[in-house]
Amino acid sequence: MSEFAIETFDLTRNFNGFLAVDHVNIKIKKGELFGLLGPNGAGKTTMLNMLCTLLKPSAGTAKVNGFDIIDQASDVRKSIGIVFQDPSLDDRLTGRENLEMHAMLYGIGKEERERRINEVLKLVELEEKADLLVRTYSGGMKRRLEIARGLVHYPNVLFLDEPTLGLDPQTREHIWEYIEELKKKHAITIILTTHYMDEADRLCDRIGIIDHGKIIAIGTPNELKNKVGGDVIVIETKSKNVNKFEKLKFMGEVRITNNGILLNVKNGERLITKIVDFARKNRIKVDSISLRKPSLNDVFLHYTGRVIREEEVDGKELMRQRFLMRMRRGT
Amino acid sequence: MSEISAIYVIWLREVKRYVREKARVISSLAMPIFWIIIFGSGFSRFNIGMNVGYREFIFPGIVTMALLFTSIGSGVSVIWDREFGFLKEILVAPVSRTSILFGKMIGGSTVSVIQASILILLSFIVGIKLNFLIILRTLPLILLISMGLTALGLSIANFLEGHEGFQLIVNFIIMPMFLLSGALFPIEGLPAWLRNISLIDPVTYGVEALRWSILGTSNLPIGLSLGVLFIFMICMVIIGGIGFNRKK
């Protein structure tokens, strides 16, 4: 057996000419918590769907737990667990029934089934709610149940597609703790997709940044941040003369953003006074100046020239989400 | 082995969902009863030219109507599973799509058979005298009809992108199939071109078969009805299976 839980070989998928995933080659080690970070539409979910055999690649292939996703789809399925981005529970059944059904689909015998179901329910602290209908669950409880379900058949690899999308901050924190605990206690490889920088930063051993279907950078969060180099100085200004800041290029990289300027520099502390002088000399009114260490946001900006916006949801997606929300509340 | 347990799991889910929804159970029974009592009484003086009264005449037709709505509804419900993500959970499990399809089909049929059986037990309302033989020959027929119709529903679902198409199915498939089937009047009374359409409507043969088994009288020979129903079911299973395996 190889040391990798996942290896992709020029994995590609196009939808009528649109390249959703473009010749991706990544290797994910066993036991690793790997994050695929990118904006909506970057190709994260498409890639996940291919790895879990729901979608056939247009070209290339991948190995999951040593099994080929095209020729050995059934072996791949047995060895993985998935928590989809959209809820995929039957809300007319109880939590326990959902888990039972899942266990039976994976061919787990009756006694073993009961033992494991109780075990995973305990892990996500849903023992007391297990016999209530899922439609009475909150969003966070549903997500926890889905994580539990993804674990019932003891997969070697667990895929989490945007595990905290649409959850409130407290619940997110809670889910993060479960994921951390999973990693600590079980020898399981976790692949998680997210467009939340803080989530990737906090949880992942390594991160692959994906944009327009390509992996544009890969490494530990710190490695990635070090690539940006030094410090980030953020200058907020509404001045029309904002372009004059381009003259500061000698200090480092200068970027104009919606509400000011971003500078990537070394020894930022020593440059702030110079910036203030420069602004005063050029009569640019500055609202604020701040200095910080680079975040993954800056990493993304560094590689793509764009910022990941969290509300990057198009009209159709919004409609669909509203509809789903309504259906979940009503009926 | 795991394929059989997969079929069982999916069957169990369909049945559990049905039994749990009291409102659905009651409304699915109320509708046919209203038809029989209200519509049947309104036309009770209508002479259909057979040896039975009008309410008795339409009774097998109304049972078929219940089968038609429930079975196609169960088949098409796979759209909801798709829309609400649950289908993904099943599709990503290590079981074949054929098993999933069969589980869904048998589950949907079970639900319609339960419902139709209750209706048949209520047939005394229109004065039909049941006996053991009637029940014995009617139940397998109901199963045959509902399997074909559930598979039809599953086949239709493969062509629909979302739940919005459901009303379209009711208006353009279920209602014409019901009205053309001769459930409410003998198709002999129809102009030739309409009667020919009736004869390609599989529901016509369902109605005729049930009329034969419940009333002991029918216009079409039972052998023909059985043959058509059987071929219809096989075709629908194949079409549904191909579409389902191809999807995504």
Contacts between the chains, C-beta under 8 A, distances in Angstrom:
chain1	res1	chain2	res2	distance
A	52	B	92	5.6
A	53	B	92	7.1
A	54	B	88	6.8
A	54	B	91	6.2
A	54	B	92	5.8
A	54	B	248	6.7
A	55	B	248	6.6
A	74	B	94	5.1
A	75	B	94	8.0
A	77	B	92	6.2
A	77	B	93	6.5
A	77	B	94	4.1
A	78	B	94	4.5
A	82	B	92	5.7
A	84	B	85	6.0
A	84	B	88	5.6
A	84	B	89	7.6
A	86	B	84	7.8
A	86	B	85	4.5
A	87	B	84	7.3
A	87	B	85	5.7
A	88	B	84	7.6
A	88	B	85	3.6
A	88	B	86	5.4
A	88	B	87	7.9
A	88	B	88	5.0
A	88	B	89	4.4
A	89	B	85	7.9
A	89	B	86	6.9
A	89	B	89	7.6
A	90	B	13	6.6
A	90	B	17	7.6
A	90	B	86	5.3
A	91	B	84	7.9
A	92	B	16	7.7
A	92	B	17	5.0
A	92	B	20	6.2
A	92	B	21	7.3
A	93	B	13	7.0
A	93	B	16	6.6
A	93	B	17	7.5
A	97	B	16	7.4
A	101	B	9	5.2
A	101	B	12	7.7
A	101	B	13	6.4
A	102	B	89	7.1
A	102	B	93	7.5
A	104	B	5	5.4
A	104	B	6	7.5
A	104	B	8	7.5
A	104	B	9	4.6
A	105	B	2	7.9
A	105	B	5	7.7
A	105	B	6	5.6
A	105	B	9	5.7
A	105	B	90	6.9
A	105	B	93	4.0
A	105	B	94	7.6
A	105	B	95	5.9
A	106	B	2	7.8
A	106	B	93	6.4
A	106	B	94	6.5
A	107	B	1	7.2
A	107	B	2	3.8
A	107	B	5	6.5
A	107	B	94	7.7
A	149	B	89	7.8
A	324	B	84	7.5
A	327	B	84	7.1
